[in-house]
């Protein structure tokens, strides 16, 4: 039980982050549509982002 007391803040902040992340995520249907479109484009870019979270992981 001691570990729960020590890690409580970390666990709660991680859960809050995941919850807010999932609220902004795009649906699988939207992701599939974007993937289909980008795979058939004549001049594709090197990288594509699929959702608003992509700005954190890709420099475009």
PDB file of N, CA, C and O in Angstrom:
ATOM      1  N   UNK A   1       0.811  -1.209   0.000  1.00  0.00           N
ATOM      2  CA  UNK A   1       0.000   0.000   0.000  1.00  0.00           C
ATOM      3  C   UNK A   1       0.854   1.273   0.000  1.00  0.00           C
ATOM      4  O   UNK A   1       0.421   2.324  -0.473  1.00  0.00           O
ATOM      5  N   UNK A   2       2.052   1.162   0.530  1.00  0.00           N
ATOM      6  CA  UNK A   2       2.946   2.313   0.561  1.00  0.00           C
ATOM      7  C   UNK A   2       3.253   2.823  -0.852  1.00  0.00           C
ATOM      8  O   UNK A   2       3.331   4.030  -1.081  1.00  0.00           O
ATOM      9  N   UNK A   3       3.422   1.901  -1.786  1.00  0.00           N
ATOM     10  CA  UNK A   3       3.719   2.316  -3.158  1.00  0.00           C
ATOM     11  C   UNK A   3       2.571   3.109  -3.768  1.00  0.00           C
ATOM     12  O   UNK A   3       2.806   4.016  -4.566  1.00  0.00           O
ATOM     13  N   UNK A   4       1.337   2.785  -3.407  1.00  0.00           N
ATOM     14  CA  UNK A   4       0.191   3.534  -3.926  1.00  0.00           C
ATOM     15  C   UNK A   4       0.215   4.972  -3.423  1.00  0.00           C
ATOM     16  O   UNK A   4      -0.090   5.902  -4.169  1.00  0.00           O
ATOM     17  N   UNK A   5       0.576   5.150  -2.166  1.00  0.00           N
ATOM     18  CA  UNK A   5       0.644   6.500  -1.614  1.00  0.00           C
ATOM     19  C   UNK A   5       1.753   7.293  -2.297  1.00  0.00           C
ATOM     20  O   UNK A   5       1.574   8.467  -2.619  1.00  0.00           O
ATOM     21  N   UNK A   6       2.874   6.666  -2.514  1.00  0.00           N
ATOM     22  CA  UNK A   6       4.017   7.349  -3.127  1.00  0.00           C
ATOM     23  C   UNK A   6       3.770   7.687  -4.596  1.00  0.00           C
ATOM     24  O   UNK A   6       4.214   8.730  -5.076  1.00  0.00           O
ATOM     25  N   UNK A   7       3.079   6.827  -5.294  1.00  0.00           N
ATOM     26  CA  UNK A   7       2.893   6.996  -6.745  1.00  0.00           C
ATOM     27  C   UNK A   7       1.542   7.594  -7.120  1.00  0.00           C
ATOM     28  O   UNK A   7       1.241   7.731  -8.306  1.00  0.00           O
ATOM     29  N   UNK A   8       0.739   7.945  -6.152  1.00  0.00           N
ATOM     30  CA  UNK A   8      -0.626   8.415  -6.426  1.00  0.00           C
ATOM     31  C   UNK A   8      -0.663   9.580  -7.421  1.00  0.00           C
ATOM     32  O   UNK A   8      -1.434   9.552  -8.380  1.00  0.00           O
ATOM     33  N   UNK A   9       0.156  10.589  -7.195  1.00  0.00           N
ATOM     34  CA  UNK A   9       0.142  11.766  -8.080  1.00  0.00           C
ATOM     35  C   UNK A   9       0.537  11.388  -9.505  1.00  0.00           C
ATOM     36  O   UNK A   9      -0.083  11.855 -10.460  1.00  0.00           O
ATOM     37  N   UNK A  10       1.541  10.565  -9.655  1.00  0.00           N
ATOM     38  CA  UNK A  10       1.977  10.126 -10.978  1.00  0.00           C
ATOM     39  C   UNK A  10       0.880   9.323 -11.680  1.00  0.00           C
ATOM     40  O   UNK A  10       0.608   9.534 -12.862  1.00  0.00           O
ATOM     41  N   UNK A  11       0.269   8.421 -10.961  1.00  0.00           N
ATOM     42  CA  UNK A  11      -0.800   7.596 -11.538  1.00  0.00           C
ATOM     43  C   UNK A  11      -1.983   8.462 -11.957  1.00  0.00           C
ATOM     44  O   UNK A  11      -2.526   8.283 -13.047  1.00  0.00           O
ATOM     45  N   UNK A  12      -2.379   9.387 -11.112  1.00  0.00           N
ATOM     46  CA  UNK A  12      -3.515  10.257 -11.438  1.00  0.00           C
ATOM     47  C   UNK A  12      -3.216  11.167 -12.623  1.00  0.00           C
ATOM     48  O   UNK A  12      -4.079  11.367 -13.478  1.00  0.00           O
ATOM     49  N   UNK A  13      -2.011  11.717 -12.685  1.00  0.00           N
ATOM     50  CA  UNK A  13      -1.682  12.603 -13.807  1.00  0.00           C
ATOM     51  C   UNK A  13      -1.563  11.817 -15.110  1.00  0.00           C
ATOM     52  O   UNK A  13      -1.934  12.323 -16.169  1.00  0.00           O
ATOM     53  N   UNK A  14      -1.056  10.600 -15.048  1.00  0.00           N
ATOM     54  CA  UNK A  14      -0.975   9.747 -16.237  1.00  0.00           C
ATOM     55  C   UNK A  14      -2.362   9.395 -16.740  1.00  0.00           C
ATOM     56  O   UNK A  14      -2.616   9.446 -17.943  1.00  0.00           O
ATOM     57  N   UNK A  15      -3.257   9.041 -15.840  1.00  0.00           N
ATOM     58  CA  UNK A  15      -4.634   8.716 -16.223  1.00  0.00           C
ATOM     59  C   UNK A  15      -5.331   9.936 -16.821  1.00  0.00           C
ATOM     60  O   UNK A  15      -6.067   9.803 -17.799  1.00  0.00           O
ATOM     61  N   UNK A  16      -5.112  11.111 -16.255  1.00  0.00           N
ATOM     62  CA  UNK A  16      -5.724  12.333 -16.789  1.00  0.00           C
ATOM     63  C   UNK A  16      -5.190  12.651 -18.181  1.00  0.00           C
ATOM     64  O   UNK A  16      -5.951  13.067 -19.054  1.00  0.00           O
ATOM     65  N   UNK A  17      -3.896  12.460 -18.395  1.00  0.00           N
ATOM     66  CA  UNK A  17      -3.305  12.697 -19.707  1.00  0.00           C
ATOM     67  C   UNK A  17      -3.903  11.758 -20.743  1.00  0.00           C
ATOM     68  O   UNK A  17      -4.278  12.198 -21.830  1.00  0.00           O
ATOM     69  N   UNK A  18      -3.998  10.476 -20.424  1.00  0.00           N
ATOM     70  CA  UNK A  18      -4.549   9.497 -21.360  1.00  0.00           C
ATOM     71  C   UNK A  18      -6.004   9.811 -21.693  1.00  0.00           C
ATOM     72  O   UNK A  18      -6.422   9.683 -22.844  1.00  0.00           O
ATOM     73  N   UNK A  19      -6.765  10.216 -20.700  1.00  0.00           N
ATOM     74  CA  UNK A  19      -8.167  10.570 -20.926  1.00  0.00           C
ATOM     75  C   UNK A  19      -8.291  11.752 -21.879  1.00  0.00           C
ATOM     76  O   UNK A  19      -9.102  11.722 -22.805  1.00  0.00           O
ATOM     77  N   UNK A  20      -7.490  12.795 -21.656  1.00  0.00           N
ATOM     78  CA  UNK A  20      -7.562  13.964 -22.537  1.00  0.00           C
ATOM     79  C   UNK A  20      -7.043  13.625 -23.934  1.00  0.00           C
ATOM     80  O   UNK A  20      -7.555  14.148 -24.924  1.00  0.00           O
ATOM     81  N   UNK A  21      -6.038  12.760 -24.026  1.00  0.00           N
ATOM     82  CA  UNK A  21      -5.509  12.331 -25.312  1.00  0.00           C
ATOM     83  C   UNK A  21      -6.590  11.609 -26.120  1.00  0.00           C
ATOM     84  O   UNK A  21      -6.766  11.880 -27.308  1.00  0.00           O
ATOM     85  N   UNK A  22      -7.300  10.707 -25.483  1.00  0.00           N
ATOM     86  CA  UNK A  22      -8.331   9.939 -26.186  1.00  0.00           C
ATOM     87  C   UNK A  22      -9.506  10.804 -26.630  1.00  0.00           C
ATOM     88  O   UNK A  22     -10.160  10.487 -27.624  1.00  0.00           O
ATOM     89  N   UNK A  23      -9.782  11.881 -25.917  1.00  0.00           N
ATOM     90  CA  UNK A  23     -10.872  12.786 -26.311  1.00  0.00           C
ATOM     91  C   UNK A  23     -10.563  13.493 -27.630  1.00  0.00           C
ATOM     92  O   UNK A  23     -11.477  13.860 -28.369  1.00  0.00           O
ATOM     93  N   UNK A  24      -9.262  13.686 -27.929  1.00  0.00           N
ATOM     94  CA  UNK A  24      -8.868  14.379 -29.161  1.00  0.00           C
ATOM     95  C   UNK A  24      -8.508  13.428 -30.298  1.00  0.00           C
ATOM     96  O   UNK A  24      -8.243  13.873 -31.415  1.00  0.00           O
ATOM     97  N   UNK A  25      -8.496  12.151 -30.031  1.00  0.00           N
ATOM     98  CA  UNK A  25      -8.092  11.173 -31.049  1.00  0.00           C
ATOM     99  C   UNK A  25      -9.119  11.116 -32.181  1.00  0.00           C
ATOM    100  O   UNK A  25     -10.311  11.331 -31.962  1.00  0.00           O
ATOM    101  N   UNK A  26      -8.643  10.825 -33.388  1.00  0.00           N
ATOM    102  CA  UNK A  26      -9.567  10.678 -34.501  1.00  0.00           C
ATOM    103  C   UNK A  26     -10.085   9.237 -34.530  1.00  0.00           C
ATOM    104  O   UNK A  26      -9.480   8.333 -33.953  1.00  0.00           O
ATOM    105  N   UNK A  27     -11.190   9.048 -35.199  1.00  0.00           N
ATOM    106  CA  UNK A  27     -11.782   7.711 -35.271  1.00  0.00           C
ATOM    107  C   UNK A  27     -11.002   6.841 -36.259  1.00  0.00           C
ATOM    108  O   UNK A  27     -10.268   7.342 -37.110  1.00  0.00           O
ATOM    109  N   UNK A  28     -11.179   5.551 -36.126  1.00  0.00           N
ATOM    110  CA  UNK A  28     -10.522   4.619 -37.051  1.00  0.00           C
ATOM    111  C   UNK A  28     -11.004   4.854 -38.482  1.00  0.00           C
ATOM    112  O   UNK A  28     -10.237   4.707 -39.433  1.00  0.00           O
ATOM    113  N   UNK A  29     -12.263   5.215 -38.627  1.00  0.00           N
ATOM    114  CA  UNK A  29     -12.821   5.471 -39.962  1.00  0.00           C
ATOM    115  C   UNK A  29     -12.141   6.677 -40.616  1.00  0.00           C
ATOM    116  O   UNK A  29     -11.810   6.637 -41.801  1.00  0.00           O
ATOM    117  N   UNK A  30     -11.934   7.742 -39.849  1.00  0.00           N
ATOM    118  CA  UNK A  30     -11.249   8.923 -40.382  1.00  0.00           C
ATOM    119  C   UNK A  30      -9.786   8.608 -40.697  1.00  0.00           C
ATOM    120  O   UNK A  30      -9.252   9.063 -41.708  1.00  0.00           O
ATOM    121  N   UNK A  31      -9.150   7.837 -39.836  1.00  0.00           N
ATOM    122  CA  UNK A  31      -7.754   7.460 -40.082  1.00  0.00           C
ATOM    123  C   UNK A  31      -7.649   6.630 -41.351  1.00  0.00           C
ATOM    124  O   UNK A  31      -6.755   6.856 -42.167  1.00  0.00           O
ATOM    125  N   UNK A  32      -8.542   5.682 -41.527  1.00  0.00           N
ATOM    126  CA  UNK A  32      -8.521   4.834 -42.720  1.00  0.00           C
ATOM    127  C   UNK A  32      -8.737   5.654 -43.983  1.00  0.00           C
ATOM    128  O   UNK A  32      -8.081   5.415 -44.997  1.00  0.00           O
ATOM    129  N   UNK A  33      -9.642   6.608 -43.932  1.00  0.00           N
ATOM    130  CA  UNK A  33      -9.906   7.457 -45.098  1.00  0.00           C
ATOM    131  C   UNK A  33      -8.663   8.282 -45.456  1.00  0.00           C
ATOM    132  O   UNK A  33      -8.330   8.427 -46.633  1.00  0.00           O
ATOM    133  N   UNK A  34      -7.989   8.812 -44.452  1.00  0.00           N
ATOM    134  CA  UNK A  34      -6.787   9.609 -44.722  1.00  0.00           C
ATOM    135  C   UNK A  34      -5.661   8.724 -45.259  1.00  0.00           C
ATOM    136  O   UNK A  34      -4.935   9.132 -46.166  1.00  0.00           O
ATOM    137  N   UNK A  35      -5.513   7.536 -44.716  1.00  0.00           N
ATOM    138  CA  UNK A  35      -4.489   6.606 -45.197  1.00  0.00           C
ATOM    139  C   UNK A  35      -4.760   6.220 -46.644  1.00  0.00           C
ATOM    140  O   UNK A  35      -3.842   6.190 -47.464  1.00  0.00           O
ATOM    141  N   UNK A  36      -6.018   5.924 -46.961  1.00  0.00           N
ATOM    142  CA  UNK A  36      -6.377   5.562 -48.338  1.00  0.00           C
ATOM    143  C   UNK A  36      -6.075   6.709 -49.290  1.00  0.00           C
ATOM    144  O   UNK A  36      -5.562   6.493 -50.388  1.00  0.00           O
ATOM    145  N   UNK A  37      -6.394   7.925 -48.870  1.00  0.00           N
ATOM    146  CA  UNK A  37      -6.147   9.091 -49.724  1.00  0.00           C
ATOM    147  C   UNK A  37      -4.653   9.314 -49.943  1.00  0.00           C
ATOM    148  O   UNK A  37      -4.225   9.578 -51.067  1.00  0.00           O
ATOM    149  N   UNK A  38      -3.862   9.209 -48.883  1.00  0.00           N
ATOM    150  CA  UNK A  38      -2.433   9.474 -49.018  1.00  0.00           C
ATOM    151  C   UNK A  38      -1.695   8.383 -49.784  1.00  0.00           C
ATOM    152  O   UNK A  38      -0.666   8.658 -50.401  1.00  0.00           O
ATOM    153  N   UNK A  39      -2.193   7.166 -49.757  1.00  0.00           N
ATOM    154  CA  UNK A  39      -1.517   6.092 -50.499  1.00  0.00           C
ATOM    155  C   UNK A  39      -1.807   6.134 -51.986  1.00  0.00           C
ATOM    156  O   UNK A  39      -1.135   5.461 -52.767  1.00  0.00           O
ATOM    157  N   UNK A  40      -2.790   6.910 -52.383  1.00  0.00           N
ATOM    158  CA  UNK A  40      -3.120   6.995 -53.806  1.00  0.00           C
ATOM    159  C   UNK A  40      -2.766   8.354 -54.418  1.00  0.00           C
ATOM    160  O   UNK A  40      -3.044   8.597 -55.592  1.00  0.00           O
ATOM    161  N   UNK A  41      -2.156   9.235 -53.625  1.00  0.00           N
ATOM    162  CA  UNK A  41      -1.786  10.544 -54.155  1.00  0.00           C
ATOM    163  C   UNK A  41      -0.584  10.414 -55.105  1.00  0.00           C
ATOM    164  O   UNK A  41       0.266   9.541 -54.926  1.00  0.00           O
ATOM    165  N   UNK A  42      -0.527  11.281 -56.103  1.00  0.00           N
ATOM    166  CA  UNK A  42       0.541  11.204 -57.106  1.00  0.00           C
ATOM    167  C   UNK A  42       1.898  11.587 -56.540  1.00  0.00           C
ATOM    168  O   UNK A  42       2.908  10.980 -56.895  1.00  0.00           O
ATOM    169  N   UNK A  43       1.938  12.572 -55.676  1.00  0.00           N
ATOM    170  CA  UNK A  43       3.209  13.034 -55.114  1.00  0.00           C
ATOM    171  C   UNK A  43       3.100  13.063 -53.589  1.00  0.00           C
ATOM    172  O   UNK A  43       2.894  14.121 -52.995  1.00  0.00           O
ATOM    173  N   UNK A  44       3.238  11.910 -52.970  1.00  0.00           N
ATOM    174  CA  UNK A  44       3.074  11.862 -51.509  1.00  0.00           C
ATOM    175  C   UNK A  44       4.219  12.540 -50.763  1.00  0.00           C
ATOM    176  O   UNK A  44       5.357  12.562 -51.230  1.00  0.00           O
ATOM    177  N   UNK A  45       3.900  13.084 -49.610  1.00  0.00           N
ATOM    178  CA  UNK A  45       4.916  13.642 -48.726  1.00  0.00           C
ATOM    179  C   UNK A  45       5.599  12.492 -47.996  1.00  0.00           C
ATOM    180  O   UNK A  45       5.125  11.357 -48.031  1.00  0.00           O
ATOM    181  N   UNK A  46       6.694  12.785 -47.347  1.00  0.00           N
ATOM    182  CA  UNK A  46       7.424  11.754 -46.606  1.00  0.00           C
ATOM    183  C   UNK A  46       6.675  11.325 -45.344  1.00  0.00           C
ATOM    184  O   UNK A  46       6.742  10.163 -44.943  1.00  0.00           O
ATOM    185  N   UNK A  47       5.962  12.267 -44.721  1.00  0.00           N
ATOM    186  CA  UNK A  47       5.257  11.967 -43.472  1.00  0.00           C
ATOM    187  C   UNK A  47       3.900  12.629 -43.457  1.00  0.00           C
ATOM    188  O   UNK A  47       3.694  13.699 -44.029  1.00  0.00           O
ATOM    189  N   UNK A  48       2.986  11.965 -42.790  1.00  0.00           N
ATOM    190  CA  UNK A  48       1.632  12.488 -42.602  1.00  0.00           C
ATOM    191  C   UNK A  48       1.247  12.320 -41.138  1.00  0.00           C
ATOM    192  O   UNK A  48       1.626  11.340 -40.496  1.00  0.00           O
ATOM    193  N   UNK A  49       0.509  13.261 -40.626  1.00  0.00           N
ATOM    194  CA  UNK A  49      -0.040  13.148 -39.283  1.00  0.00           C
ATOM    195  C   UNK A  49      -1.503  12.770 -39.374  1.00  0.00           C
ATOM    196  O   UNK A  49      -2.224  13.265 -40.241  1.00  0.00           O
ATOM    197  N   UNK A  50      -1.942  11.901 -38.493  1.00  0.00           N
ATOM    198  CA  UNK A  50      -3.328  11.440 -38.546  1.00  0.00           C
ATOM    199  C   UNK A  50      -4.261  12.127 -37.561  1.00  0.00           C
ATOM    200  O   UNK A  50      -5.477  11.979 -37.677  1.00  0.00           O
ATOM    201  N   UNK A  51      -3.750  12.853 -36.621  1.00  0.00           N
ATOM    202  CA  UNK A  51      -4.612  13.509 -35.643  1.00  0.00           C
ATOM    203  C   UNK A  51      -3.918  14.701 -35.031  1.00  0.00           C
ATOM    204  O   UNK A  51      -2.760  14.980 -35.342  1.00  0.00           O
ATOM    205  N   UNK A  52      -4.620  15.409 -34.158  1.00  0.00           N
ATOM    206  CA  UNK A  52      -4.029  16.603 -33.559  1.00  0.00           C
ATOM    207  C   UNK A  52      -2.796  16.293 -32.709  1.00  0.00           C
ATOM    208  O   UNK A  52      -1.953  17.166 -32.502  1.00  0.00           O
ATOM    209  N   UNK A  53      -2.688  15.087 -32.227  1.00  0.00           N
ATOM    210  CA  UNK A  53      -1.527  14.705 -31.423  1.00  0.00           C
ATOM    211  C   UNK A  53      -0.266  14.529 -32.274  1.00  0.00           C
ATOM    212  O   UNK A  53       0.841  14.484 -31.737  1.00  0.00           O
ATOM    213  N   UNK A  54      -0.425  14.432 -33.572  1.00  0.00           N
ATOM    214  CA  UNK A  54       0.726  14.220 -34.464  1.00  0.00           C
ATOM    215  C   UNK A  54       1.696  15.400 -34.412  1.00  0.00           C
ATOM    216  O   UNK A  54       2.889  15.226 -34.665  1.00  0.00           O
ATOM    217  N   UNK A  55       1.212  16.576 -34.094  1.00  0.00           N
ATOM    218  CA  UNK A  55       2.079  17.754 -34.014  1.00  0.00           C
ATOM    219  C   UNK A  55       3.134  17.588 -32.928  1.00  0.00           C
ATOM    220  O   UNK A  55       4.203  18.193 -33.005  1.00  0.00           O
ATOM    221  N   UNK A  56       2.844  16.781 -31.928  1.00  0.00           N
ATOM    222  CA  UNK A  56       3.808  16.544 -30.859  1.00  0.00           C
ATOM    223  C   UNK A  56       4.899  15.561 -31.258  1.00  0.00           C
ATOM    224  O   UNK A  56       5.990  15.575 -30.688  1.00  0.00           O
ATOM    225  N   UNK A  57       4.610  14.715 -32.227  1.00  0.00           N
ATOM    226  CA  UNK A  57       5.567  13.676 -32.580  1.00  0.00           C
ATOM    227  C   UNK A  57       6.221  13.854 -33.944  1.00  0.00           C
ATOM    228  O   UNK A  57       7.261  13.253 -34.213  1.00  0.00           O
ATOM    229  N   UNK A  58       5.628  14.667 -34.803  1.00  0.00           N
ATOM    230  CA  UNK A  58       6.182  14.881 -36.140  1.00  0.00           C
ATOM    231  C   UNK A  58       6.504  16.352 -36.349  1.00  0.00           C
ATOM    232  O   UNK A  58       5.711  17.222 -35.988  1.00  0.00           O
ATOM    233  N   UNK A  59       7.626  16.623 -36.912  1.00  0.00           N
ATOM    234  CA  UNK A  59       7.922  17.995 -37.321  1.00  0.00           C
ATOM    235  C   UNK A  59       7.648  18.070 -38.810  1.00  0.00           C
ATOM    236  O   UNK A  59       8.354  17.466 -39.617  1.00  0.00           O
ATOM    237  N   UNK A  60       6.624  18.812 -39.162  1.00  0.00           N
ATOM    238  CA  UNK A  60       6.186  18.858 -40.561  1.00  0.00           C
ATOM    239  C   UNK A  60       6.511  20.196 -41.171  1.00  0.00           C
ATOM    240  O   UNK A  60       6.219  20.427 -42.344  1.00  0.00           O
TER     241      UNK A  60
END
